[in-house]
Amino acid sequence: YSGALDMTFDEVFIAGQKLDASKASLVLGDGALRISMGDNATLNNEMLSATLNLVLEEAYPFEGEVKADNLDIGELLLAEGQKKIMSATGALDVNFSGQANNSNILRNMKAVGSLKGKAATLNFMSVSGLVEEIQGAQSSRAFLDKVGMLLREGTTSVQSVESVFSLDSGIMLVEQATASGNWGSLSIDGQLNFPDEFMNLKGALTLTTPQDTPAIPLSYQGRFNNPSTQLSSRLFERFVISIIERRLRATLFKELDERTKASSEAGSNPGMAVFSRAFGLLNQLRKEQEEKRTEEANQTPADSQGDAQ
């Protein structure tokens, strides 16, 4: 059999994307089926180029490519039953191949591609909240108790998102994924297992504020809907502790100076209570540092469980 069929797609929604193609075609001949979106096709009102070639034999092997300037990543995730961890649109360029001789095409598909996103929002991390906690933490213990939540909840605006990936048997290898903004950058690599809905990602968060903040290594591992978040950096923890120490010393010296001036104006010597309080706070700080060192020696890095928003 052979023949050709002209097709028109007018505001057809597929996986949360709006497809328009007035010159699409289906061509059958030489034992193969070819589908093309044709000229002037659009996805979400911007350029789309897409072709699919299917060989009509026992295994039904296929190959194709998709280039789209305006893929809605957030809507795609929702359409696939996943959480909207990112609100973004971006340019997708992917080549794929596989076999269509069974119901689970994803397990038999291979693909390589890239994604370049425009201004976006990450819906699983609060960088502003993290910076606020670093600058205002009252103790290392209180900070560590909260940092896990800030790395899996909240929102963060980004100026650009880029990713290079490959897919084989339903497992996506994220070779490089980066998101950046005025706050700094986030880089991630690892695996996404779509058949089992399991992730194993690791990366680093680099902040521009506070100045000289060391890179924060982190990981996301577990089920798509409930991964664990792990931060493992003694260097970063010591950096936060140093900020707490500087703030405490500045507060103590300021209070001591104010009391000294007040006492001098009153014609008396500074009260011993001021020194007592200062040494008391310093001793408390020293005790917290010793407890932290003991904790570091006896425990593994803190592991915070929770939903990725």
VMD Tcl script that draws the C-alpha trace (Angstrom):
set ca {
  {0.00 0.00 0.00}
  {1.09 3.57 -0.60}
  {-0.48 6.97 -0.43}
  {-0.44 10.35 1.22}
  {-2.78 12.18 3.54}
  {-2.75 15.88 4.31}
  {-3.65 16.76 7.90}
  {-4.51 19.91 9.83}
  {-4.10 20.40 13.57}
  {-5.92 23.44 14.91}
  {-5.33 24.18 18.63}
  {-4.91 20.51 19.50}
  {-3.63 20.02 23.05}
  {-1.12 17.21 23.60}
  {0.65 16.73 26.95}
  {-0.30 20.25 27.99}
  {1.03 21.81 24.77}
  {-1.00 23.62 22.09}
  {-0.24 22.26 18.62}
  {-1.10 24.08 15.38}
  {-0.09 22.61 12.02}
  {-1.94 23.46 8.81}
  {0.39 21.52 6.51}
  {0.98 18.27 8.37}
  {1.21 15.10 6.31}
  {1.19 11.31 6.55}
  {2.94 9.42 3.77}
  {2.81 5.64 3.38}
  {5.08 3.78 0.98}
  {8.07 1.46 0.58}
  {7.14 -0.34 3.79}
  {7.37 2.77 5.93}
  {5.15 5.45 7.42}
  {6.32 9.05 7.66}
  {4.57 11.78 9.65}
  {5.63 15.41 9.42}
  {4.19 18.54 11.00}
  {5.16 20.45 7.86}
  {5.97 24.11 7.34}
  {4.64 26.82 9.66}
  {3.81 24.38 12.47}
  {3.83 25.85 15.97}
  {3.87 24.61 19.54}
  {2.43 27.10 22.01}
  {2.48 29.70 19.21}
  {6.19 29.36 18.42}
  {8.21 27.35 15.89}
  {7.87 23.56 15.77}
  {9.64 21.08 13.53}
  {8.75 17.42 14.05}
  {9.05 14.22 12.01}
  {8.48 10.53 12.71}
  {9.52 7.60 10.51}
  {8.07 4.16 11.29}
  {9.18 0.99 9.49}
  {6.27 -1.43 8.96}
  {7.93 -4.67 9.97}
  {7.70 -7.02 12.96}
  {9.50 -4.84 15.54}
  {8.09 -1.57 14.13}
  {11.33 0.39 14.58}
  {10.97 4.14 14.50}
  {13.08 7.28 14.61}
  {12.37 10.97 14.64}
  {13.27 14.42 15.81}
  {11.55 17.33 17.51}
  {12.65 20.94 17.62}
  {10.36 23.30 19.53}
  {11.09 26.86 20.59}
  {8.42 27.08 23.29}
  {7.90 23.88 25.26}
  {5.92 24.49 28.46}
  {7.87 22.39 30.95}
  {5.51 22.91 33.89}
  {2.40 21.89 31.94}
  {4.24 18.88 30.51}
  {5.05 17.67 34.04}
  {1.44 18.08 35.15}
  {0.15 16.25 32.06}
  {2.45 13.33 32.91}
  {1.12 13.18 36.47}
  {4.21 14.73 38.07}
  {4.57 17.70 40.40}
  {5.18 21.07 38.80}
  {8.70 21.43 40.17}
  {9.46 24.05 37.55}
  {7.42 26.75 35.85}
  {9.25 27.50 32.62}
  {9.18 27.51 28.84}
  {12.17 26.56 26.76}
  {13.63 25.38 23.47}
  {13.74 21.59 23.07}
  {15.95 19.79 20.55}
  {15.74 15.99 20.69}
  {16.40 13.00 18.42}
  {14.83 9.68 19.33}
  {14.50 6.08 18.17}
  {12.95 2.86 19.40}
  {10.52 0.05 18.73}
  {6.73 0.23 18.81}
  {6.01 -3.50 19.00}
  {4.72 -3.43 22.59}
  {2.63 -1.20 24.82}
  {5.57 0.21 26.81}
  {7.30 2.27 24.13}
  {9.23 4.29 26.72}
  {11.24 1.24 27.85}
  {12.31 0.63 24.24}
  {13.16 4.23 23.38}
  {16.50 5.96 23.13}
  {16.97 9.71 22.84}
  {19.53 12.49 23.10}
  {18.67 16.13 23.43}
  {19.01 19.49 25.05}
  {16.72 22.01 26.68}
  {17.34 25.73 27.05}
  {14.83 27.50 29.25}
  {13.90 31.14 29.50}
  {13.02 33.02 32.71}
  {11.62 30.40 35.07}
  {10.66 29.56 38.63}
  {12.01 26.60 40.58}
  {9.23 25.29 42.82}
  {11.36 23.09 45.07}
  {13.87 25.47 46.65}
  {13.95 28.84 48.43}
  {17.30 30.49 47.85}
  {16.12 33.79 49.38}
  {15.01 31.92 52.51}
  {18.34 30.11 52.67}
  {20.31 33.37 52.41}
  {18.13 34.93 55.11}
  {18.79 31.99 57.43}
  {22.53 32.12 56.80}
  {22.66 35.81 57.65}
  {20.32 35.63 60.64}
  {20.86 32.18 62.19}
  {21.02 32.28 65.97}
  {22.74 28.90 66.34}
  {24.20 26.20 64.11}
  {21.68 23.65 65.39}
  {18.70 25.87 64.54}
  {20.13 26.53 61.07}
  {20.73 22.86 60.27}
  {17.22 22.00 61.45}
  {15.77 24.38 58.86}
  {18.13 24.17 55.90}
  {16.74 20.84 54.64}
  {13.26 22.32 54.29}
  {14.61 25.33 52.38}
  {16.28 23.00 49.87}
  {13.05 21.15 49.06}
  {10.31 23.77 49.53}
  {9.61 27.31 48.37}
  {10.27 29.07 45.07}
  {13.27 30.64 43.37}
  {13.28 32.80 40.24}
  {15.93 32.07 37.63}
  {17.02 33.87 34.47}
  {18.08 30.78 32.53}
  {17.84 26.99 32.59}
  {19.92 24.61 30.46}
  {20.09 20.83 30.33}
  {21.78 18.14 28.24}
  {20.30 14.65 28.56}
  {20.04 11.17 27.09}
  {17.35 8.51 27.47}
  {17.71 4.74 27.33}
  {15.15 2.13 28.39}
  {13.12 4.71 30.29}
  {16.09 6.00 32.30}
  {17.15 9.58 31.66}
  {20.77 10.48 32.26}
  {20.95 14.17 33.13}
  {24.46 14.88 31.96}
  {24.33 18.53 32.90}
  {21.54 20.77 34.19}
  {22.06 24.33 35.38}
  {19.82 27.12 36.62}
  {21.16 30.59 37.30}
  {20.01 33.96 38.53}
  {21.21 37.03 40.41}
  {21.42 34.85 43.51}
  {23.98 32.45 41.96}
  {23.61 29.08 40.24}
  {22.46 25.50 40.76}
  {24.08 22.62 38.88}
  {22.73 19.05 38.92}
  {23.48 15.74 37.23}
  {22.33 12.17 37.76}
  {19.50 9.84 36.76}
  {15.71 9.93 36.47}
  {14.13 6.47 36.29}
  {10.70 7.08 34.73}
  {9.35 3.48 34.82}
  {10.09 3.23 38.56}
  {9.57 6.98 39.23}
  {12.86 7.17 41.12}
  {15.52 9.89 41.06}
  {19.16 10.01 42.02}
  {20.52 13.52 41.49}
  {23.47 15.36 42.95}
  {24.90 18.81 42.43}
  {26.01 22.06 44.00}
  {24.41 25.37 44.91}
  {26.62 28.45 44.54}
  {25.48 31.69 46.19}
  {26.58 35.25 45.48}
  {25.38 36.36 48.94}
  {26.76 36.24 51.61}
  {30.14 36.96 50.06}
  {32.62 34.05 50.04}
  {29.92 31.45 50.74}
  {31.44 28.07 49.78}
  {29.63 25.91 47.23}
  {26.94 23.80 48.88}
  {26.94 20.16 47.71}
  {23.48 18.59 47.84}
  {21.53 15.61 46.56}
  {17.96 14.54 45.84}
  {17.27 10.83 46.03}
  {14.11 8.72 46.20}
  {10.64 8.61 44.73}
  {9.64 11.43 42.39}
  {6.89 12.54 44.76}
  {8.93 12.27 47.97}
  {12.72 12.47 47.53}
  {15.12 12.94 50.40}
  {17.27 16.05 50.44}
  {20.80 15.78 51.76}
  {23.35 18.51 52.41}
  {26.86 17.30 53.09}
  {29.41 20.05 53.65}
  {31.40 20.60 56.82}
  {33.00 23.62 55.12}
  {29.62 25.27 54.59}
  {28.51 24.48 58.15}
  {31.70 26.02 59.55}
  {31.10 29.09 57.35}
  {27.65 29.58 58.88}
  {29.04 29.08 62.38}
  {31.67 31.77 61.72}
  {28.90 34.22 60.76}
  {27.04 33.43 63.99}
  {30.24 33.96 66.00}
  {30.99 37.32 64.36}
  {27.45 38.53 64.99}
  {27.59 37.49 68.66}
  {30.95 39.18 69.18}
  {29.73 42.36 67.50}
  {26.63 42.39 69.71}
  {28.67 41.82 72.87}
  {31.23 44.52 72.11}
  {28.53 47.01 71.14}
  {26.62 46.39 74.37}
  {29.79 46.57 76.41}
  {30.77 49.85 74.77}
  {27.33 51.34 75.38}
  {27.39 50.28 79.06}
  {30.90 51.66 79.46}
  {29.93 55.02 78.02}
  {26.80 55.16 80.17}
  {28.80 54.36 83.29}
  {31.48 56.91 82.45}
  {28.88 59.61 81.95}
  {27.40 58.73 85.32}
  {30.83 58.94 86.94}
  {31.08 55.28 87.92}
  {33.02 52.22 86.70}
  {31.37 49.67 84.32}
  {29.33 47.13 86.19}
  {30.70 43.63 86.61}
  {27.36 42.32 85.33}
  {28.32 43.39 81.84}
  {31.55 41.38 81.93}
  {29.74 38.47 83.53}
  {27.18 38.42 80.75}
  {29.82 38.73 78.05}
  {31.88 35.83 79.41}
  {28.69 33.84 79.91}
  {27.71 34.23 76.26}
  {31.21 33.41 75.07}
  {31.23 30.28 77.20}
  {27.85 29.32 75.75}
  {29.20 29.77 72.24}
  {32.27 27.68 73.07}
  {30.01 24.94 74.45}
  {27.91 24.89 71.26}
  {31.08 24.56 69.19}
  {32.26 21.60 71.29}
  {28.84 19.94 70.96}
  {28.98 20.47 67.20}
  {32.42 18.86 66.95}
  {31.18 15.87 68.97}
  {28.11 15.61 66.74}
  {30.27 15.73 63.58}
  {32.47 12.95 64.92}
  {29.58 10.65 65.81}
  {26.93 11.30 63.18}
  {26.56 11.19 59.42}
  {25.44 14.34 57.51}
  {21.91 15.46 58.30}
  {19.30 13.92 56.02}
  {16.00 15.75 55.66}
  {12.95 13.97 54.27}
  {10.09 15.82 52.55}
  {8.19 16.53 49.38}
  {9.83 18.38 46.53}
  {7.40 21.17 45.79}
}
mol new
graphics top color blue
foreach p $ca { graphics top sphere $p radius 0.5 }
foreach p [lrange $ca 0 end-1] q [lrange $ca 1 end] { graphics top cylinder $p $q radius 0.2 }
display resetview
